[in-house]
Amino acid sequence: MKRSIHIYSQYYFPVANACSNRVEKYVMALKNDYDITVVTWMPNYPTWVKSDEYKWKLFKKEYWNYWEKIVRTYEFATRNEGAFLRILNYISFMLSSFIYGFFSKKPDKIIVTSPPLFTAISVLLLNKIRNIPYILEIRDLWPDSVVALGFMKAGSLSYKVFSWFEIRLYENAEKVIWVTRGICESIEQKWYCGKVFLQYNVTEKINWDELESPYVKLNDVIKWKKIVLFAWNMNEAYDFSKTSKYIKKNIELFFVFIWDGSAKKDFQNALKWVDNVLFLDRMKKDNVDKYLYYCDSVLVPLKNEDFYKGTFPVKGIEGIVNGKEIIFFWPNDGEFNKFLKDLKSWKDDSKKLKLEYFRDNVGWLVK
């Protein structure tokens, strides 16, 4: 009889983002050895309105082909506008996922991915009340990343509360998985033990032959231009000012943004008279891959701040693995920029070896 694992993640398909991709890798790596249940949200993106099948429901089970099931639990649907509504969204999912975990059949283990930290707090409570061991994956440092984005002040009461929960989560986890070396180094400065593991975000080379007919028809005006793709959330981690100047200066390039985020409206207004940029709404990953097929480069416009030195962007990794040039602004001495510089100097065999870091298996950390 297979052992059971619950994977807790507030974000999962049908939305396509780094978190969804990460959970999918766990599922595919573990599905042959474990009965897997993914505990996640009730979809409401990009309309922020739940469809009829999810309205007024606390839980909804869905059975997919290659694993046991998905359990979608209630969350308060809101746009990414305003701290109060976002916190309400996080807390609603934290409570509903905890209720499900409290009354469901006890699993052998839980994997929880954070941020948001609230989801991990739900699992910490289940660990204390039901004695369920858990593996904690950290994709970004909370509350430090919230401070870096300007939504919280270091030393404030809320910062101290979240920091307390952060340390408790590390202390009680069976293993702690970090997705970049920079995150590892940051946390080991304030908390250290032998159960911290580094596993980069994994990605795979896209099989272009399996894609359907091209999703985007590029017109004659831009066929001769090099195409630069940006396909993720545009938030306060990115340098809008430098990105705008770069787009206006490089008129020989054509920029395609497939995106959403808190800064979308202001950024589009700043470039509304520019004719070498195309803005598209977020879409399914399969369709994004078709745009990636056309593009020559992938844009990674991070801010030049110390906090982002340890960032290793998923879309940047995906671009590298699929042979795309990376346009990267800052930080010059950051982990990702150092990797890009090393990449240019590696011989072909060495380069292929290094890229395996981002391709294969996250399952070994669980098994």
PAFITOR-741481 format. One record per residue (C-alpha): residue number from 1; residue in one letter; chain; x negated, y negated, z. Coordinates in Angstrom, 2 decimals. Layout:
// PAFITOR-741481
    n  res  chain     east    north       up
  NUM    A      A        X        Y        Z
...
END
This chain:
// PAFITOR-741481
    n  res  chain     east    north       up
    1    M      A     0.00     0.00     0.00
    2    K      A    -1.34    -3.41    -0.97
    3    R      A    -2.09    -6.03     1.65
    4    S      A    -0.18    -9.29     1.40
    5    I      A    -1.46   -12.84     0.92
    6    H      A     0.51   -16.07     0.99
    7    I      A    -1.01   -19.03    -0.89
    8    Y      A     0.19   -22.42     0.39
    9    S      A    -0.10   -25.35    -2.01
   10    Q      A     2.21   -28.34    -2.26
   11    Y      A     1.44   -28.63    -5.97
   12    Y      A     1.80   -25.87    -8.52
   13    F      A     3.15   -25.21   -11.97
   14    P      A     4.99   -26.54   -13.92
   15    V      A     2.86   -29.62   -13.11
   16    A      A    -0.62   -29.25   -14.59
   17    N      A    -3.37   -30.58   -12.33
   18    A      A    -6.54   -29.45   -10.60
   19    C      A    -4.63   -27.99    -7.66
   20    S      A    -2.33   -25.91    -9.88
   21    N      A    -5.29   -24.62   -11.84
   22    R      A    -7.13   -23.69    -8.67
   23    V      A    -4.18   -21.72    -7.25
   24    E      A    -3.75   -19.93   -10.57
   25    K      A    -7.38   -18.78   -10.40
   26    Y      A    -6.78   -17.27    -6.97
   27    V      A    -3.68   -15.50    -8.22
   28    M      A    -5.40   -14.00   -11.25
   29    A      A    -8.44   -12.94    -9.20
   30    L      A    -6.40   -11.23    -6.45
   31    K      A    -3.26    -9.92    -8.17
   32    N      A    -4.59    -6.37    -8.62
   33    D      A    -5.51    -5.93    -4.95
   34    Y      A    -2.86    -7.91    -3.07
   35    D      A     0.84    -8.67    -3.06
   36    I      A     0.82   -12.42    -3.58
   37    T      A     3.41   -15.02    -2.64
   38    V      A     2.80   -18.64    -3.64
   39    V      A     4.54   -21.08    -1.29
   40    T      A     4.90   -24.36    -3.11
   41    W      A     7.09   -27.33    -4.06
   42    M      A    10.40   -27.69    -5.85
   43    P      A     9.50   -29.30    -9.20
   44    N      A    10.60   -32.88    -9.71
   45    Y      A     7.78   -34.35   -11.80
   46    P      A     7.73   -36.48   -13.98
   47    T      A    11.34   -37.65   -13.48
   48    W      A    11.12   -37.45    -9.66
   49    V      A    14.59   -35.89    -9.79
   50    K      A    15.13   -32.21    -9.02
   51    S      A    17.02   -30.12   -11.55
   52    D      A    20.34   -28.57   -10.53
   53    E      A    18.73   -25.22    -9.67
   54    Y      A    16.69   -26.89    -6.89
   55    K      A    19.09   -29.53    -5.56
   56    W      A    20.33   -29.14    -1.99
   57    K      A    18.25   -26.02    -1.38
   58    L      A    15.77   -25.41     1.40
   59    F      A    14.18   -22.38    -0.32
   60    K      A    14.26   -20.81    -3.76
   61    K      A    12.52   -17.59    -4.80
   62    E      A    11.24   -17.02    -8.31
   63    Y      A     9.73   -13.80    -9.64
   64    W      A     7.08   -14.04   -12.32
   65    N      A     5.53   -11.31   -14.41
   66    Y      A     2.10   -10.77   -12.97
   67    W      A     2.49   -11.30    -9.25
   68    E      A     5.02   -10.78    -6.51
   69    K      A     6.85   -14.10    -6.26
   70    I      A     6.89   -17.84    -5.86
   71    V      A     8.76   -19.36    -2.94
   72    R      A     9.65   -22.99    -3.51
   73    T      A    10.47   -24.92    -0.37
   74    Y      A    12.12   -28.29     0.07
   75    E      A    10.29   -31.57    -0.37
   76    F      A    11.57   -35.12    -0.44
   77    A      A    11.08   -36.22    -4.06
   78    T      A     9.55   -39.66    -4.46
   79    R      A     7.28   -41.54    -6.81
   80    N      A     3.69   -42.17    -5.78
   81    E      A     4.62   -45.66    -4.62
   82    G      A     4.29   -46.81    -1.02
   83    A      A     2.62   -45.08     1.92
   84    F      A     5.84   -44.46     3.88
   85    L      A     7.60   -42.55     1.10
   86    R      A     4.49   -40.52     0.30
   87    I      A     4.06   -39.53     3.94
   88    L      A     7.74   -38.58     4.06
   89    N      A     7.16   -36.39     1.00
   90    Y      A     4.17   -34.68     2.64
   91    I      A     5.94   -34.15     5.97
   92    S      A     9.07   -32.73     4.34
   93    F      A     7.04   -30.04     2.57
   94    M      A     4.97   -29.39     5.69
   95    L      A     8.12   -28.70     7.72
   96    S      A     9.93   -26.62     5.09
   97    S      A     6.85   -24.50     4.34
   98    F      A     6.33   -23.95     8.07
   99    I      A     9.95   -22.86     8.52
  100    Y      A     9.59   -20.36     5.69
  101    G      A     6.31   -19.05     7.12
  102    F      A     7.79   -18.75    10.61
  103    F      A    10.80   -16.64     9.57
  104    S      A     9.32   -14.65     6.66
  105    K      A     7.60   -11.29     6.94
  106    K      A     4.15   -11.83     8.39
  107    P      A     1.42   -11.70     5.71
  108    D      A    -2.04   -10.28     6.31
  109    K      A    -3.65   -13.58     5.39
  110    I      A    -2.92   -17.11     4.16
  111    I      A    -4.93   -19.20     1.71
  112    V      A    -4.15   -22.91     1.94
  113    T      A    -5.50   -25.63    -0.33
  114    S      A    -5.79   -29.25     0.78
  115    P      A    -5.14   -32.14     0.26
  116    P      A    -2.61   -33.06     1.30
  117    L      A    -3.73   -32.28     4.83
  118    F      A    -0.12   -31.86     5.95
  119    T      A     0.16   -28.53     4.13
  120    A      A    -2.90   -27.25     5.99
  121    I      A    -1.38   -28.41     9.30
  122    S      A     1.66   -26.24     8.54
  123    V      A    -0.65   -23.23     8.17
  124    L      A    -2.58   -24.15    11.34
  125    L      A     0.69   -24.01    13.29
  126    L      A     1.48   -20.60    11.80
  127    N      A    -1.98   -19.44    12.83
  128    K      A    -1.41   -20.53    16.42
  129    I      A     2.18   -19.26    16.73
  130    R      A     2.08   -16.05    14.65
  131    N      A    -1.66   -15.34    14.75
  132    I      A    -2.00   -15.27    10.96
  133    P      A    -5.63   -15.67     9.81
  134    Y      A    -6.18   -18.25     7.08
  135    I      A    -8.77   -19.39     4.56
  136    L      A    -8.94   -23.15     4.13
  137    E      A    -9.90   -24.66     0.80
  138    I      A   -10.86   -28.35     0.75
  139    R      A   -10.73   -30.09    -2.63
  140    D      A   -11.07   -33.58    -1.13
  141    L      A   -11.94   -34.94     2.31
  142    W      A    -8.97   -36.16     4.34
  143    P      A    -8.79   -38.64     5.97
  144    D      A   -12.05   -40.03     4.49
  145    S      A   -10.71   -40.06     0.93
  146    V      A    -7.62   -41.97     2.10
  147    V      A    -9.91   -44.58     3.64
  148    A      A   -11.96   -44.77     0.43
  149    L      A    -8.77   -45.44    -1.55
  150    G      A    -7.83   -48.26     0.81
  151    F      A    -4.69   -46.67     2.28
  152    M      A    -6.09   -46.26     5.81
  153    K      A    -8.65   -48.02     7.99
  154    A      A   -11.54   -46.10     9.51
  155    G      A   -11.21   -46.09    13.29
  156    S      A    -7.44   -46.68    13.25
  157    L      A    -5.10   -44.52    15.34
  158    S      A    -3.87   -42.66    12.25
  159    Y      A    -7.47   -42.01    11.18
  160    K      A    -8.32   -40.57    14.61
  161    V      A    -5.23   -38.33    14.58
  162    F      A    -5.99   -36.94    11.12
  163    S      A    -9.67   -36.48    12.02
  164    W      A    -8.64   -34.45    15.07
  165    F      A    -6.47   -32.18    12.92
  166    E      A    -9.26   -31.94    10.35
  167    I      A   -11.74   -30.52    12.87
  168    R      A    -9.13   -28.15    14.36
  169    L      A    -8.44   -26.79    10.89
  170    Y      A   -12.13   -26.07    10.31
  171    E      A   -12.58   -24.48    13.71
  172    N      A    -9.66   -22.09    13.39
  173    A      A   -10.15   -21.05     9.75
  174    E      A   -11.55   -17.65     8.88
  175    K      A   -13.49   -19.29     6.05
  176    V      A   -13.76   -22.85     4.74
  177    I      A   -14.21   -23.24     0.97
  178    W      A   -15.55   -26.46    -0.53
  179    V      A   -15.39   -27.27    -4.23
  180    T      A   -18.47   -29.52    -4.44
  181    R      A   -21.86   -29.61    -2.78
  182    G      A   -21.25   -33.22    -1.80
  183    I      A   -18.19   -32.26     0.24
  184    C      A   -20.21   -29.52     1.94
  185    E      A   -22.92   -31.97     2.94
  186    S      A   -20.41   -34.57     4.15
  187    I      A   -18.58   -32.21     6.47
  188    E      A   -21.71   -30.54     7.82
  189    Q      A   -22.80   -33.91     9.15
  190    K      A   -19.94   -33.82    11.68
  191    W      A   -19.12   -30.11    11.91
  192    Y      A   -21.22   -27.08    11.11
  193    C      A   -20.87   -23.33    11.31
  194    G      A   -21.73   -20.33     9.16
  195    K      A   -18.29   -19.89     7.57
  196    V      A   -18.54   -22.70     5.00
  197    F      A   -18.72   -21.57     1.36
  198    L      A   -19.22   -23.49    -1.87
  199    Q      A   -17.15   -22.51    -4.90
  200    Y      A   -16.96   -25.02    -7.74
  201    N      A   -13.70   -25.55    -9.54
  202    V      A   -13.58   -22.79   -12.11
  203    T      A   -12.54   -23.29   -15.68
  204    E      A   -12.64   -21.26   -18.85
  205    K      A   -13.54   -21.95   -22.43
  206    I      A   -10.34   -22.47   -24.37
  207    N      A    -9.69   -20.02   -27.18
  208    W      A    -8.79   -22.47   -29.92
  209    D      A    -7.60   -19.64   -32.17
  210    E      A    -4.78   -18.88   -29.73
  211    L      A    -3.39   -22.41   -29.86
  212    E      A    -0.38   -23.05   -32.02
  213    S      A    -0.40   -25.60   -34.83
  214    P      A    -1.92   -28.93   -33.70
  215    Y      A     0.36   -30.83   -31.36
  216    V      A    -0.82   -34.27   -32.40
  217    K      A    -1.04   -35.47   -36.00
  218    L      A    -3.80   -38.05   -36.16
  219    N      A    -3.13   -40.67   -38.79
  220    D      A    -5.60   -41.91   -41.39
  221    V      A    -6.47   -44.99   -39.35
  222    I      A    -8.18   -43.02   -36.59
  223    K      A    -9.39   -39.92   -38.41
  224    W      A   -12.78   -41.50   -38.97
  225    K      A   -13.15   -42.59   -35.34
  226    K      A   -14.53   -40.59   -32.45
  227    I      A   -11.75   -39.70   -30.03
  228    V      A   -12.16   -40.05   -26.27
  229    L      A    -9.69   -38.22   -23.98
  230    F      A    -8.56   -39.03   -20.46
  231    A      A    -6.02   -36.50   -19.11
  232    W      A    -5.36   -36.78   -15.37
  233    N      A    -3.94   -39.10   -12.72
  234    M      A    -5.23   -42.67   -12.89
  235    N      A    -5.52   -43.78    -9.29
  236    E      A    -7.68   -45.97    -7.07
  237    A      A   -10.67   -43.63    -7.45
  238    Y      A   -11.28   -44.96   -10.96
  239    D      A   -12.86   -48.20   -12.10
  240    F      A   -10.05   -49.89   -14.07
  241    S      A   -12.01   -53.06   -14.77
  242    K      A   -15.02   -51.28   -16.26
  243    T      A   -12.76   -48.90   -18.21
  244    S      A   -10.86   -51.80   -19.78
  245    K      A   -14.05   -53.55   -20.79
  246    Y      A   -15.50   -50.34   -22.19
  247    I      A   -12.40   -49.74   -24.35
  248    K      A   -12.37   -53.31   -25.68
  249    K      A   -16.11   -53.26   -26.39
  250    N      A   -16.18   -49.91   -28.19
  251    I      A   -13.72   -50.53   -30.99
  252    E      A   -15.29   -47.73   -33.03
  253    L      A   -13.84   -45.25   -30.50
  254    F      A   -10.20   -44.27   -30.13
  255    F      A    -8.99   -43.56   -26.57
  256    V      A    -6.13   -41.16   -25.75
  257    F      A    -4.70   -41.30   -22.21
  258    I      A    -2.45   -38.42   -21.12
  259    W      A    -1.73   -39.47   -17.61
  260    D      A     0.29   -40.78   -14.74
  261    G      A    -0.54   -42.36   -11.41
  262    S      A    -0.16   -45.39    -9.20
  263    A      A    -2.24   -47.66   -11.46
  264    K      A    -0.66   -46.69   -14.77
  265    K      A     1.57   -49.73   -15.27
  266    D      A    -1.09   -52.38   -14.49
  267    F      A    -3.72   -50.64   -16.61
  268    Q      A    -1.42   -50.38   -19.63
  269    N      A    -0.45   -54.04   -19.32
  270    A      A    -4.13   -55.02   -19.33
  271    L      A    -4.60   -53.20   -22.65
  272    K      A    -1.27   -53.87   -24.36
  273    W      A    -2.88   -55.93   -27.16
  274    V      A    -5.67   -53.41   -27.81
  275    D      A    -5.21   -51.21   -30.88
  276    N      A    -7.79   -48.47   -30.21
  277    V      A    -5.90   -46.82   -27.35
  278    L      A    -2.89   -44.49   -27.17
  279    F      A    -0.95   -43.89   -23.94
  280    L      A     1.01   -40.66   -23.55
  281    D      A     3.00   -39.26   -20.63
  282    R      A     1.79   -36.22   -18.73
  283    M      A     2.51   -32.91   -20.43
  284    K      A     2.00   -29.18   -20.05
  285    K      A    -1.59   -27.98   -20.02
  286    D      A    -1.17   -26.02   -23.26
  287    N      A    -0.33   -29.26   -25.02
  288    V      A    -3.20   -31.13   -23.34
  289    D      A    -5.53   -28.41   -24.66
  290    K      A    -4.47   -29.27   -28.19
  291    Y      A    -5.56   -32.86   -27.67
  292    L      A    -8.80   -31.61   -26.14
  293    Y      A    -9.37   -29.69   -29.38
  294    Y      A    -9.27   -32.95   -31.36
  295    C      A   -11.35   -35.12   -29.04
  296    D      A   -15.09   -35.67   -29.24
  297    S      A   -15.58   -36.87   -25.66
  298    V      A   -13.95   -36.76   -22.22
  299    L      A   -13.80   -39.93   -20.11
  300    V      A   -14.67   -39.79   -16.38
  301    P      A   -14.57   -43.43   -15.08
  302    L      A   -15.19   -43.02   -11.33
  303    K      A   -15.92   -46.02    -9.12
  304    N      A   -19.49   -46.70    -8.07
  305    E      A   -18.98   -45.99    -4.37
  306    D      A   -20.84   -43.69    -1.99
  307    F      A   -17.75   -41.60    -1.27
  308    Y      A   -17.53   -40.43    -4.90
  309    K      A   -21.14   -39.30    -5.14
  310    G      A   -20.09   -35.76    -4.26
  311    T      A   -17.20   -35.66    -6.74
  312    F      A   -17.24   -32.98    -9.43
  313    P      A   -14.24   -33.78   -11.69
  314    V      A   -12.32   -30.79   -13.04
  315    K      A   -11.65   -32.37   -16.43
  316    G      A   -15.33   -33.20   -16.74
  317    I      A   -16.21   -29.56   -16.11
  318    E      A   -13.58   -28.45   -18.61
  319    G      A   -15.01   -30.80   -21.19
  320    I      A   -18.55   -29.48   -20.68
  321    V      A   -17.50   -25.83   -20.90
  322    N      A   -15.66   -26.58   -24.15
  323    G      A   -18.58   -28.40   -25.73
  324    K      A   -17.36   -32.00   -25.38
  325    E      A   -19.52   -35.03   -24.68
  326    I      A   -18.90   -36.66   -21.30
  327    I      A   -18.58   -40.44   -20.92
  328    F      A   -19.32   -41.00   -17.25
  329    F      A   -19.65   -44.41   -15.57
  330    W      A   -20.57   -43.97   -11.92
  331    P      A   -22.13   -43.11    -9.48
  332    N      A   -25.56   -42.92   -11.11
  333    D      A   -27.06   -40.87    -8.28
  334    G      A   -23.97   -38.71    -7.75
  335    E      A   -23.77   -34.93    -7.98
  336    F      A   -21.91   -34.85   -11.31
  337    N      A   -24.21   -37.36   -13.00
  338    K      A   -27.27   -35.38   -11.88
  339    F      A   -25.69   -32.28   -13.38
  340    L      A   -25.12   -34.09   -16.69
  341    K      A   -28.78   -35.16   -16.79
  342    D      A   -29.96   -31.62   -16.02
  343    L      A   -27.64   -30.24   -18.69
  344    K      A   -29.50   -32.15   -21.40
  345    S      A   -32.84   -30.65   -20.38
  346    W      A   -31.78   -27.00   -20.03
  347    K      A   -32.56   -24.54   -22.77
  348    D      A   -29.62   -22.72   -24.33
  349    D      A   -29.88   -19.58   -22.16
  350    S      A   -30.28   -21.60   -18.98
  351    K      A   -27.38   -23.84   -19.94
  352    K      A   -25.14   -20.83   -20.49
  353    L      A   -26.16   -19.43   -17.11
  354    K      A   -25.42   -22.68   -15.29
  355    L      A   -21.97   -22.99   -16.85
  356    E      A   -21.02   -19.61   -15.39
  357    Y      A   -20.70   -21.48   -12.07
  358    F      A   -17.46   -22.90   -13.39
  359    R      A   -15.98   -19.90   -15.13
  360    D      A   -15.68   -16.70   -13.30
  361    N      A   -14.24   -15.73    -9.98
  362    V      A   -12.93   -17.27    -6.78
  363    G      A   -11.61   -13.95    -5.56
  364    W      A   -14.90   -12.79    -4.02
  365    L      A   -14.50   -15.35    -1.24
  366    V      A   -11.21   -13.75    -0.20
  367    K      A   -12.16   -10.12    -0.68
END
